[in-house]
């Protein structure tokens, strides 16, 4: 899902939504673009939120879209596109809680990346609002994603190791379905190099439109 080089709507910036399975390398790719990066994982709901979805064993299903505040994320993206700045939450995954808030500004950039496993869930809303530059789903080999995700999550002490292993194994088996869902929501599934090429093309088109 992509839109034209510059929208006719009254916005100062547009968003590149970057999604994909947990551990696919979204954060690293986003950092390589050189663009401002909005972390959509900071919009998870807090652990005591009664609307959180549950697994059969009663534990919170943090991989379900309902564990994430899509309305707040879309509002933040809208504010950045319209005013180039907004206030965003700081979220601690290890405690499932918000620890504060901070100002986030684009610094004059006309493009920014919003990355997270639920980014595609707001793709159509962004497209309808004239905010969307592109929506990409980063994909790779499921076992590579599993290994990368587990090493990251253990290193960052995100949850207990047994929980992370169980979650990682479940996500590895579900990865094809996860990517298919993101496609249905409008994201273009691709590997890292294609994603970087598409983003570079958007930056080139944006510079040309500004210079015109």
N, C-alpha and C positions, 0 to 999 in steps of 0.2 A: 504494500500500500504506500503510494507516494503521491504527492501533489505537485503543482507547478512550481517553477523556480521562485516566484515571489507572489504572495497572495494579494487579492484585491481587498481583503478585509483590513481594518485599521489595526494592525499589530506591528510591533517593532522587531519581533523575533519569531522563529518557528522551532518546533521541537522535532528531534529525531528520537523516536521511541526504540529502545534496544532491549529486547527480551530474550528468553531462551531458558533452558533447564538450569537449575541451580548448579554452579560449578562449571558452566560452559565457557567462562572467560569473559563475561560481559564487562566487569569492572576494569580489567586490564585493557580490553579493546577500547572502552570509552576513554580511558586515560591517554591512549595513543593518539586519539583524534586531535588533541590540543584544544578541544572545545570545553566550555563549562559543562559540568556533569552534575545533574540532580539525581541523588540516590533515592530511588522510590522505595527501597526497603525501610527507610525511615518512616514510612506511612503505615507500617503494621499496626494493628490494634494492640492495646495493652493486654497483659495476661489475665486481668480481672474483668475484661469486657464480657458481659453476658451474651453478646451476639456471636462470640467466637464459635466456629464449627468444631465438632468433636469427632474423634475416631471411635470405632466400636468399643475400645477399651476405656473410653472416657478421657483420654488425653486430647489436647488441642491439636487440630489438624492445621499446622502452619503452612501446608502446601495447598490449601484450598483458597480460592480467591476471596471468600468471605472473611478470611483472617486479616484482610488488608483493607484500608480505608480508601477506596477508589475515588470517592467524592472529594476528599481532602487533597489527594494527589492531583486530580484534574484541576481543582481550584488553584493549586500552586503552579501548575503548568500554565494555566490561563493568565495568572498574574505575571509570570515571567514573560510570556509572549506580549502582553499588553503594556506592562510597566517596567520590564527588565529587572525587577527585583521582587522578593517576597520573603516572608518568614517561614522557615521550615523546621519541623521537629528534629530533635536528636534522639535516636532510638538505640537502646542496648538490647541486642538479641539475646544475650546470655541471661538477662533478667526479664525479658519480654516487657519492657517498660520504656516510657519516654523519660529522658533525663534532662530535658530542657528544650530550648529553641534557639535558632540563630538566623541571622540575615543571610540571604543568598542573592547575589547580584550577577548579572551577565557581563558587566564590564565593557559594554559596547558591542558585544558579539550579537550577530543577527541569527545565529544558530546555536542550539545547545542540545546535549544528549540527556535524556531521562532514562535511566537503566534500572531494571529490576525484573523479577520473574513474573510479575503481573502487569508489565507495561502494556502489553497488547490489549488488556481489558479496557483501556481508555482510548484505544486507537480510533475507533469510529467516532467517538465524541470529539476528539481532537480534529479529525478530518472535517466533520460537519461544522465545527467552529472556525475553520480556516487556519488552524494552528499547526497542522502536521506537515513536516517536510518529508519524513519517511518513517516506516515502521519495520524493523528488522528483527528476525529471530535467529540468534547465533546457535549453530548446531555443530556437533562433532560426533566422535565415537562414544557410545554410552559408557564403556568401561573407563575410557580416559576421563570422561566427565565425573564418573564415580570416584576415581582416585583423586582427582584434583579437588573435588568438593570435600572429601573426607579429610585430606591433609589440611585444607584451609580451615575447616570448621573445628578440627581438633586443635590446631595452632591458636585459633582465636577463642578457644573455650566457649564456643557458642552454646552447646548443650552437653549433657553427659555423653561419654564415648559410646556406651551401648545404644543410646538413643540415636546418635549420629550414624552408627553402622546400620541399624535397622532402617532408618530413614533413607540412607544412601542406597541400600540394596533395593528398597521399594521404588525409589525414583529411577534407578537404573533400568529396572524392568518396565517402568511406565514411560520412559523417555520418548519413544516414538509417538505415543499418544499425546504427550505434552506438546511436542512440536506440532503435531497435527492440529491441536486446539488453537495454538497461536496463529497458525495459518488461517484457520476459520475466522479468527478475529481480525484478520487483515494484515498480519505481519508476513514479510518475505523471508523465508528460511534460507540461510546461506552460511557458508564457512567464513572464517575471520577475514581472509584476503578479499573476498567479494564485498563483505560489509565495509571494509576500509575503503575500497574503491568507490562504492556508492556514496559514502560520506564525503570523500574527497571531491567527487563530482558535484555534490550539493554545495560545497564550499566554493568551488570554482564558479558555479552558476551564480551564487550569491554575490561574489566579488564583482562579477561582470555586471550584474543588475545595479549594484551600488554605483559603479563607475559610469554607467550609461547616462 
